[in-house]
Amino acid sequence: MNTRKGFRFDTYVAPEQTPFDKLFDIFQELITHTSGDFDEAIDWLRELDKEYELTDEDYTIDDFIEDLKARGYIREEFEDGDGGMGDGDEGDEGDGDGKGKISITAKMERIIRQRALDQIFGKLKRSGAGNHKTGKAGPGDEHTGNFREYRYGDSLEHISMTESLKNAQINHGIGNFALSEDDLVVEDTHYKAQMSTVLMIDISHSMILYGEDRITPAKKVAMALAELITTRYPKDTLDILVFGNDAWPIPIKDLPYLKVGPYHTNTVAGLQLAMDMLRRKRNTNKQIFMITDGKPSCLRMPDGTYYKNSVGLDDFIVEKCYNMARQARKLHIPITTFMIAQDPYLKQFIRHFTEANMGKAFFTGLKGLGEMIFEDYESNRRRRLK
């Protein structure tokens, strides 16, 4: 009997999922943690199945794998006679000399990025189409709801025929209808500023140090941001680079496969590459996002050797980082640093770095990292520099 007035308690019923959908949710998480390694992900899934009885005799893990193939999420490759790999569906799968290797497809990569977008940004409220207004009226794509007289050079598609015909009736009367240039009314639009963003991801060894997985959440943020920009802001540009002892760009499609290496942290190399990328962009608005959990500990010297120091903060390396921050400021490139660390001396370094660039810094755990990146991206998108 319910003793609380005004409340009614019902038995919770979990949403119905097919056996495939239930396993697919878990598989997507596992394939992200294993950096796209299908065999390892399936091994984990089998262990989870043993512990939690995820399947039964009517639908097994092997059935799930066959469904993944049928839906185009994975492909099987076999070694051909020349030592290369060929798709299993192009020939006889059973006649290959080598063992088949299963990998995820481009379709699966997109699904993983969309999942990351939903996980990280899904709870944020949606806004109207475009969502990139600058607050300044002018030629653009987003309607303001305000009208003005037609001016030479205005696009014909922005002419409001309803308001223009109303003007013509008022000015010339219904009996002697005429439509002149003076009757035309245009609906104002906002400028839509375009943004070029470079996302820097730290893949130094400290991203998995002390048994804490920091690279997977950082990778999810990168995939979510990539999916956000490519689908919602198609006119923007996003470049992604990783930095360890050196820095190099990676394509969006490689994000699920990102792994930490036995690297130190060459922050300077990452910033140099990011600014080189942005110098080639025509967009007025440019910015750098940097996700890192470790102090700068490495520099590449002119002779090709590496200067490394993992003990404390090295003054020589730190000063080079400050110089890069100042250079970016001169180029009107703000740097937003997301420091996944709470060490006081690292916080102090980032504060000085941010001051040199006049950028932004967030000191955060892993839980809220995605939402902060989203909010800052939206904020920077609304600015239009002269």
C-alpha positions as CSV (number, residue, x, y, z in Angstrom):
1,M,0.0,0.0,0.0
2,N,1.3,3.4,-0.9
3,T,1.5,5.6,2.2
4,R,2.8,8.7,0.4
5,K,0.1,11.1,-0.8
6,G,0.6,12.6,-4.2
7,F,3.1,9.9,-5.4
8,R,2.5,6.8,-7.3
9,F,5.3,4.2,-7.7
10,D,5.3,1.8,-10.6
11,T,7.6,-1.1,-11.4
12,Y,10.4,0.0,-13.6
13,V,10.4,-1.7,-17.0
14,A,13.7,-1.5,-19.0
15,P,13.3,-0.5,-22.6
16,E,13.1,-3.5,-24.9
17,Q,16.2,-4.2,-26.9
18,T,16.9,-6.9,-29.4
19,P,19.8,-9.3,-28.5
20,F,21.9,-7.6,-31.2
21,D,21.2,-4.1,-29.9
22,K,22.1,-5.1,-26.3
23,L,25.4,-6.5,-27.4
24,F,26.0,-3.7,-29.9
25,D,25.9,-1.0,-27.1
26,I,28.6,-2.9,-25.1
27,F,30.6,-3.6,-28.2
28,Q,30.8,0.1,-29.2
29,E,32.3,0.9,-25.8
30,L,34.8,-2.0,-25.9
31,I,35.9,-1.2,-29.5
32,T,36.7,2.4,-28.3
33,H,38.7,1.2,-25.3
34,T,40.7,-1.3,-27.4
35,S,41.5,1.4,-30.0
36,G,39.7,-0.5,-32.8
37,D,41.1,-3.9,-32.1
38,F,38.2,-6.2,-32.9
39,D,39.7,-9.4,-31.6
40,E,40.4,-7.9,-28.2
41,A,37.0,-6.3,-28.0
42,I,35.3,-9.6,-28.7
43,D,37.5,-11.4,-26.1
44,W,36.3,-8.9,-23.6
45,L,32.7,-9.3,-24.7
46,R,33.0,-13.1,-24.3
47,E,34.3,-12.6,-20.8
48,L,31.5,-10.3,-19.9
49,D,29.1,-12.8,-21.4
50,K,30.4,-15.5,-19.1
51,E,30.0,-13.3,-16.0
52,Y,26.7,-11.6,-16.8
53,E,25.0,-14.1,-19.2
54,L,24.5,-11.6,-22.0
55,T,23.5,-14.3,-24.5
56,D,21.6,-17.5,-24.6
57,E,21.5,-20.6,-26.8
58,D,19.2,-18.7,-29.2
59,Y,21.6,-15.9,-29.8
60,T,25.3,-16.3,-29.2
61,I,28.4,-14.1,-29.6
62,D,29.1,-15.9,-32.9
63,D,25.6,-14.9,-34.1
64,F,26.4,-11.4,-33.1
65,I,29.6,-11.4,-35.1
66,E,27.7,-12.7,-38.2
67,D,25.2,-9.9,-37.7
68,L,28.0,-7.3,-37.5
69,K,29.3,-8.6,-40.9
70,A,25.8,-8.6,-42.4
71,R,25.1,-5.0,-41.4
72,G,28.5,-3.8,-42.7
73,Y,30.1,-2.9,-39.4
74,I,33.0,-5.3,-39.8
75,R,34.9,-6.9,-42.6
76,E,37.1,-10.0,-42.8
77,E,40.3,-9.9,-44.8
78,F,42.4,-12.9,-45.9
79,E,46.0,-13.0,-47.0
80,D,46.2,-13.5,-50.8
81,G,49.0,-15.3,-52.6
82,D,51.1,-12.2,-52.9
83,G,51.1,-11.6,-49.1
84,G,48.6,-8.8,-49.3
85,M,45.2,-8.6,-47.7
86,G,41.9,-8.9,-49.6
87,D,38.3,-8.5,-48.5
88,G,36.7,-11.8,-47.6
89,D,33.6,-11.2,-49.6
90,E,35.5,-10.8,-52.9
91,G,36.4,-14.4,-53.2
92,D,36.2,-17.8,-51.5
93,E,36.7,-17.2,-47.8
94,G,37.6,-20.8,-47.1
95,D,40.3,-21.1,-49.8
96,G,42.7,-18.5,-48.4
97,D,46.1,-19.7,-47.2
98,G,46.3,-17.1,-44.4
99,K,44.2,-16.6,-41.3
100,G,41.4,-14.1,-41.8
101,K,41.7,-10.8,-39.9
102,I,38.6,-8.9,-38.9
103,S,38.5,-5.1,-38.7
104,I,35.9,-2.4,-38.4
105,T,34.6,-0.6,-41.4
106,A,34.1,3.1,-42.2
107,K,30.5,2.7,-41.3
108,M,31.4,1.5,-37.8
109,E,33.8,4.4,-37.4
110,R,31.0,6.8,-38.1
111,I,28.8,4.9,-35.6
112,I,31.5,5.3,-32.9
113,R,31.8,9.0,-33.5
114,Q,28.0,9.5,-33.4
115,R,27.9,7.5,-30.1
116,A,30.6,9.8,-28.6
117,L,28.7,12.8,-29.7
118,D,25.5,11.5,-28.0
119,Q,27.4,10.5,-24.8
120,I,29.2,13.8,-24.4
121,F,26.9,16.4,-26.0
122,G,23.6,14.7,-25.9
123,K,22.3,16.3,-22.8
124,L,22.9,19.9,-24.0
125,K,19.8,21.6,-25.2
126,R,19.4,22.0,-28.9
127,S,19.2,25.5,-30.5
128,G,17.9,26.8,-33.7
129,A,19.3,26.1,-37.2
130,G,22.7,27.5,-37.8
131,N,23.5,28.5,-34.2
132,H,26.5,30.6,-35.4
133,K,25.1,34.2,-35.4
134,T,27.5,36.9,-34.6
135,G,25.0,39.5,-33.5
136,K,25.7,41.6,-36.6
137,A,23.2,41.9,-39.4
138,G,24.3,41.5,-43.0
139,P,24.5,39.1,-45.9
140,G,24.2,35.6,-44.4
141,D,22.2,32.5,-44.0
142,E,20.4,32.9,-40.7
143,H,17.1,34.9,-40.7
144,T,16.6,37.5,-38.1
145,G,12.8,38.2,-38.5
146,N,13.6,41.9,-39.2
147,F,12.8,43.5,-42.6
148,R,14.3,46.5,-44.4
149,E,14.1,48.1,-47.9
150,Y,15.8,46.5,-50.8
151,R,19.3,47.6,-51.6
152,Y,21.2,47.1,-54.9
153,G,23.2,43.8,-54.6
154,D,20.8,42.1,-52.2
155,S,20.2,38.4,-53.1
156,L,16.8,37.8,-54.7
157,E,16.3,34.8,-52.4
158,H,16.1,37.1,-49.4
159,I,13.3,39.2,-50.8
160,S,10.1,38.7,-48.8
161,M,7.4,38.4,-51.4
162,T,4.6,38.7,-48.8
163,E,5.9,42.0,-47.4
164,S,6.8,43.3,-50.9
165,L,3.2,42.6,-52.3
166,K,1.7,44.3,-49.2
167,N,3.9,47.4,-49.9
168,A,2.8,47.4,-53.6
169,Q,-0.9,47.3,-52.6
170,I,-0.4,50.2,-50.2
171,N,1.7,52.3,-52.5
172,H,-0.3,51.7,-55.8
173,G,-3.7,50.4,-54.8
174,I,-5.4,47.1,-55.7
175,G,-7.1,48.4,-58.8
176,N,-3.9,49.6,-60.4
177,F,-1.5,47.0,-59.1
178,A,2.2,47.5,-59.8
179,L,5.4,46.3,-58.2
180,S,8.5,48.5,-58.3
181,E,11.9,48.3,-56.8
182,D,10.8,50.8,-54.1
183,D,8.2,48.2,-52.9
184,L,10.7,45.4,-52.4
185,V,11.4,44.3,-48.8
186,V,14.3,42.1,-47.7
187,E,14.5,40.0,-44.6
188,D,17.7,40.6,-42.8
189,T,20.1,37.8,-42.0
190,H,23.1,37.4,-39.7
191,Y,26.6,36.9,-40.7
192,K,27.8,33.4,-40.0
193,A,31.4,33.4,-38.9
194,Q,33.4,30.4,-39.9
195,M,35.9,28.8,-37.5
196,S,39.1,26.9,-38.1
197,T,40.0,24.7,-35.2
198,V,43.0,22.5,-34.4
199,L,42.5,19.9,-31.7
200,M,45.8,18.8,-30.0
201,I,45.7,15.5,-28.2
202,D,48.5,14.4,-25.8
203,I,49.5,10.8,-26.4
204,S,52.4,10.7,-24.0
205,H,52.8,7.8,-21.7
206,S,51.4,9.7,-18.8
207,M,47.9,9.4,-20.4
208,I,47.8,5.8,-19.1
209,L,50.2,6.2,-16.1
210,Y,49.3,4.8,-12.7
211,G,46.6,2.5,-14.1
212,E,44.3,5.4,-15.0
213,D,42.9,5.5,-18.5
214,R,42.9,9.1,-19.6
215,I,43.3,8.6,-23.3
216,T,39.9,7.0,-23.9
217,P,37.9,9.9,-22.5
218,A,40.1,12.4,-24.4
219,K,39.6,10.3,-27.6
220,K,35.8,10.3,-27.1
221,V,35.9,14.1,-26.8
222,A,37.9,14.3,-30.1
223,M,35.5,12.0,-31.9
224,A,32.5,13.9,-30.6
225,L,33.9,17.3,-31.6
226,A,34.8,15.9,-35.0
227,E,31.3,14.6,-35.5
228,L,29.8,17.9,-34.2
229,I,31.7,20.1,-36.6
230,T,31.5,17.9,-39.7
231,T,27.7,17.4,-39.4
232,R,26.5,20.6,-37.7
233,Y,29.0,23.1,-38.9
234,P,30.1,21.8,-42.4
235,K,31.6,25.1,-43.4
236,D,34.1,25.0,-40.4
237,T,37.4,23.2,-40.6
238,L,38.8,20.8,-38.0
239,D,42.3,19.5,-38.0
240,I,43.5,17.0,-35.4
241,L,47.1,16.4,-34.3
242,V,48.7,14.2,-31.7
243,F,51.9,15.0,-29.8
244,G,54.4,13.0,-27.9
245,N,58.1,13.3,-28.6
246,D,57.0,14.9,-31.9
247,A,53.7,16.1,-33.4
248,W,51.9,14.9,-36.4
249,P,48.4,15.2,-37.9
250,I,45.9,12.4,-38.1
251,P,42.7,12.1,-40.1
252,I,39.3,12.0,-38.4
253,K,38.8,8.4,-39.4
254,D,41.8,7.3,-37.4
255,L,40.5,8.6,-34.0
256,P,39.0,5.3,-32.9
257,Y,42.5,3.7,-33.3
258,L,44.4,6.3,-31.3
259,K,46.9,4.8,-28.8
260,V,49.3,6.2,-26.2
261,G,53.0,5.7,-27.0
262,P,56.2,5.5,-24.9
263,Y,56.6,9.3,-25.4
264,H,57.5,12.3,-23.5
265,T,55.4,15.5,-24.0
266,N,56.7,17.9,-26.7
267,T,54.1,20.6,-26.3
268,V,56.1,23.0,-28.3
269,A,56.1,20.7,-31.4
270,G,52.3,20.4,-31.1
271,L,51.8,24.1,-30.9
272,Q,54.2,24.8,-33.8
273,L,52.3,22.3,-36.0
274,A,48.9,23.7,-35.0
275,M,49.9,27.2,-35.9
276,D,51.4,26.1,-39.2
277,M,48.0,24.4,-40.0
278,L,46.0,27.5,-39.1
279,R,48.3,29.9,-41.1
280,R,47.1,28.2,-44.2
281,K,43.4,28.7,-43.4
282,R,41.4,31.6,-44.9
283,N,38.9,31.8,-42.1
284,T,39.3,34.9,-39.8
285,N,38.4,32.9,-36.7
286,K,41.0,30.4,-35.6
287,Q,41.6,28.6,-32.4
288,I,43.5,25.7,-30.8
289,F,42.2,23.2,-28.3
290,M,44.8,21.3,-26.3
291,I,44.0,18.2,-24.2
292,T,46.8,17.2,-22.0
293,D,47.5,15.7,-18.6
294,G,51.2,16.1,-18.3
295,K,53.8,18.8,-18.1
296,P,56.0,19.7,-21.1
297,S,59.1,17.5,-20.9
298,C,60.6,17.3,-24.3
299,L,62.0,19.5,-27.1
300,R,63.4,18.6,-30.5
301,M,66.7,20.4,-31.0
302,P,67.9,21.9,-34.3
303,D,70.3,19.0,-34.8
304,G,67.5,16.5,-34.6
305,T,68.3,15.3,-31.1
306,Y,65.8,15.5,-28.2
307,Y,66.2,17.4,-25.0
308,K,64.2,15.6,-22.3
309,N,63.6,16.3,-18.6
310,S,60.8,14.6,-16.8
311,V,61.8,15.9,-13.3
312,G,59.7,18.9,-12.3
313,L,59.3,21.8,-14.7
314,D,62.3,22.4,-16.8
315,D,62.9,26.2,-17.2
316,F,64.3,25.9,-20.7
317,I,61.3,23.8,-22.0
318,V,58.8,26.0,-20.1
319,E,60.1,29.2,-21.6
320,K,59.8,27.8,-25.1
321,C,56.1,27.0,-24.3
322,Y,55.5,30.6,-23.2
323,N,57.1,31.9,-26.4
324,M,54.8,29.7,-28.5
325,A,51.8,31.0,-26.5
326,R,52.9,34.6,-27.2
327,Q,53.4,33.9,-30.9
328,A,49.9,32.4,-31.2
329,R,48.5,35.6,-29.5
330,K,50.2,37.8,-32.1
331,L,48.5,35.7,-34.8
332,H,45.1,36.2,-33.0
333,I,44.9,32.4,-32.2
334,P,43.5,31.7,-28.8
335,I,44.6,28.5,-27.1
336,T,42.1,26.7,-24.8
337,T,43.9,24.2,-22.6
338,F,42.1,21.4,-20.9
339,M,44.5,20.1,-18.2
340,I,43.6,16.7,-16.9
341,A,45.6,17.1,-13.8
342,Q,45.3,18.7,-10.3
343,D,49.0,19.1,-9.4
344,P,49.5,22.7,-8.1
345,Y,52.8,23.3,-9.9
346,L,51.2,22.2,-13.2
347,K,48.2,24.5,-12.6
348,Q,50.7,27.3,-12.0
349,F,52.4,26.6,-15.3
350,I,49.1,26.5,-17.3
351,R,48.1,29.8,-15.6
352,H,51.2,31.5,-16.9
353,F,50.9,29.9,-20.3
354,T,47.3,31.1,-20.6
355,E,48.3,34.6,-19.5
356,A,50.9,34.7,-22.2
357,N,48.4,33.7,-24.8
358,M,45.4,35.5,-23.3
359,G,43.5,32.3,-23.9
360,K,41.5,30.0,-21.6
361,A,42.3,27.1,-19.3
362,F,40.2,24.5,-17.6
363,F,41.5,22.3,-14.8
364,T,39.3,19.3,-14.9
365,G,38.7,15.7,-14.2
366,L,37.6,13.5,-17.0
367,K,33.8,13.6,-16.4
368,G,33.0,17.1,-17.6
369,L,35.7,17.5,-20.2
370,G,33.4,17.1,-23.2
371,E,30.8,19.6,-22.1
372,M,33.4,22.3,-21.4
373,I,34.9,21.8,-24.8
374,F,31.5,22.1,-26.4
375,E,30.6,25.3,-24.5
376,D,33.9,26.9,-25.3
377,Y,33.6,26.0,-29.0
378,E,30.2,27.6,-29.1
379,S,31.4,30.7,-27.4
380,N,34.3,31.2,-29.7
381,R,32.1,30.5,-32.8
382,R,30.0,33.6,-32.0
383,R,32.9,36.0,-32.3
384,R,33.7,37.7,-35.5
385,L,37.1,39.4,-35.7
386,K,37.8,42.4,-37.9
